Structures are given as structure tokens and as C-alpha cells.
Amino acid sequence: MTAPQPRAHLAHVPAYKPGKPPVAREDLVTYKLSSNENPYPPLPGVVTAAHAAVDTMNRYPDMGNGLLYSGLAQELGVPESHLAAGTGSVALIYQLLTAFCEPGDEVVYAWRSFEAYPIAVSTCGATSVQVPVLADGRHDLDAMLDAITDRTKVVMVCTPNNPTGPALTQTELDAFLGRVPTHVVVVVDEAYLEFVRNADAVDGIATYARHENVVLFRTFSKAYGLAGFRVGYAVAPEPIATALRQVSLPFGVSSVAQVAAVASLEAADALLERVDALVAERDRLQAALAAQGWDLPDAQGNFLWFALGERTADFALACDDAGIVVRPFAGEGCRVSVGETEANDRLLEVAATFV
Ligand SMILES: *Cc1c(COP(=O)(O)O)cnc(C)c1O
């Protein structure tokens, strides 16, 4: 008798390592800086709206995400038919690969980049082609172009890049898109879009509108502080958005999540003020770390990247001791989310002993 066997490529799916939660301590308050979450608690108005939605949990959610699509369409100035929602933008990565990749098709992306990419690619039976980021944490766009073959179906760029931090410029993205064959889907993962402050920043909406093969992925998890509710969306030309909707889980985005996302769009001003405060903290940290002698990549998201190599585990341990949990990538470096001011101050203290 033989036991049931999952599809062979599951043997090659790496595990996702989530950022650890902090352990409670008696001597000091501990902080989680390991998952790029928003440290602010939800806005009261958003909580009230979500509570109201709980009262109808016996009903299925609106499968068409009607209020969410109309709110987004108005906010972004795009047709509703160009939107596709999912349970976090991670789900949209799976949807896109499911919709576009046959087994063995290639997906080109930078590495190190978002940990979910290789997992999603191998789960969908496609093949990852990872192009190392440059020494300063930026995408090597020329090498990514060179990596495109007849088998390439999708190229993903992550801007700002998680975990290294730098963002693409519009000039770089335009030059890149001008050279990618038009039958290749280009995903622009903009999970941290709201935190970008560099000159010549990417205008995702203007960009996708000029290309038939460009998809933007966005999320309510980071700037909008809804990580626990799982809502993300794609903005794409209609044929791609349609394909993304076709392969979505029926009723994926819960009714509470839809309501909270719509309420968050309505509260955008208040939420984006908080983003400004986080950006100010990020820039305070970058300046203080530079003064300590660190040469970190340009941080355009809500996190910093310390390329510590062999010292990665030691740094993570020292942070643990100081009551802040960071995200180590063994042998490569630590990603540290911008958090509460007290947590950020402790990071500076630890970093000072590691320069
Ligand atoms: C956090 C993150 C996402 C989105 O995650 P969801 O919570 O699934 O919306 C997408 N891409 C990158 C690069 C991220 O860091």
C-alpha cells in the first residue's frame, strides 16, 4: 500500500519564517520589530466599523468586493475592472503565478527580496530565477533583463525592496519596462509605497496605465495597519485583473476585512499622518546610524537593513537582550522595522556596540 503523495514540486517549497513575537519580561517592555508592522493601534473609527460588521458574520461577504472596489477606484482614479482584491497582497502573488505560469515557466526577481516570492513560485510549480541585489541593496535591473529567457512569464520588482530598503526611481523603472518583452508580466510590488520619500519616486498608477503588462500590488497591511485582517489588491490592465479574479478564492476577503479596508480609505488622512511620523523616525534612525559609522542601504520602507554577514545571529541576540525582536536572515543580515520611539532608541544603543 502506498500513501497519498503531494505534487512532487512541494518538496522544493521553502518554509516561511515569520518574524518572532517578543517574549514578555518583567524588567522591561518588549517590542516587535520583526514583521514590518505598523506600531500604531487601529484608529477608533476603523475599529467601530469592523465591530459593526461582526454583527452580520452569519452571512457570506460580498464576493464582488463592491464597496472596496468603488472606494479604491475613486481614490486611485482607475476603473473598478482594473482592480483585484485578495487576502493580503501575498495571495495576489499566488493568484498571478497560478494564472500565468505553466510548470517550469520562469519567474525572475531580485534576491534577497520578499521571502514569500520563492515559496509562491515553487508552490505554483514555476521556477525561480533569482538575481542578486547590488552591494547597496538595489535591484540589478540590467542583470534582471539579462535573466529573461523564452521561458520567462513573470518578472517581479519590489520597491522599496524588502528587506534591503532602496526604492526604484521612475527613470529606472521606465528604462526597464522599455526593455522587458511585452508578453512578460511585470509585477511592481509596492507594499511600502506610502513610505517612499526619494526624488523621482515611482508613480505606479501612471506607469501601469502606460503598459499592457504591468501589475501593481498594494496592501492594507503596512501603512494602513490592517496586517491581521489580510487585505491587499492589484491594479492592472483589465485582462490581467480579470485573470487574477478568476483564480481567486471565492469569498476570500472577509466581510470584516472589507469594511475595515473601506473605513481605512476614508481615514486615509489620519493614517498617512502616522506614516509621516514613522518616516520621520526612520530618517532619525538613518541619520543617527550614519553618525555612528554605519553605511546602510537607503531605507525607503518602514525598516532598516543591517548587512551583518557572520555577525547576524549575534546582533539579533543583542537586540533580544535589549527587549527588541528583529528579523535575522542567517549569515546575511538583520531587518529591523521602525517601531515605537523607545524601541528605536534601544536599536540605536545596540547598533552603537556593533559598528
Ligand atoms: C508585507 C509585504 C507584502 C504584503 O503582505 P500582505 O500582508 O499579504 O498584504 C507584499 N510584498 C512585500 C514585499 C511585503 O513586504
PDBQT file of the ligand as one rigid body, heavy atoms in Angstrom, charges set to zero:
ROOT
HETATM    1  C1  LIG A 401       4.371  42.823   3.622  1.00  0.00    +0.000 C 
HETATM    2  C2  LIG A 401       4.624  42.644   2.178  1.00  0.00    +0.000 A 
HETATM    3  C3  LIG A 401       3.588  42.332   1.292  1.00  0.00    +0.000 A 
HETATM    4  C4  LIG A 401       2.162  42.249   1.669  1.00  0.00    +0.000 C 
HETATM    5  O1  LIG A 401       1.775  41.402   2.562  1.00  0.00    +0.000 OA
HETATM    6  P1  LIG A 401       0.232  41.147   2.830  1.00  0.00    +0.000 P 
HETATM    7  O2  LIG A 401       0.109  41.300   4.292  1.00  0.00    +0.000 OA
HETATM    8  O3  LIG A 401      -0.001  39.772   2.328  1.00  0.00    +0.000 OA
HETATM    9  O4  LIG A 401      -0.566  42.148   2.059  1.00  0.00    +0.000 OA
HETATM   10  C5  LIG A 401       3.859  42.229  -0.049  1.00  0.00    +0.000 A 
HETATM   11  N1  LIG A 401       5.085  42.425  -0.512  1.00  0.00    +0.000 NA
HETATM   12  C6  LIG A 401       6.102  42.736   0.295  1.00  0.00    +0.000 A 
HETATM   13  C7  LIG A 401       7.421  42.996  -0.295  1.00  0.00    +0.000 C 
HETATM   14  C8  LIG A 401       5.901  42.840   1.666  1.00  0.00    +0.000 A 
HETATM   15  O5  LIG A 401       6.922  43.129   2.457  1.00  0.00    +0.000 OA
ENDROOT
TORSDOF 0
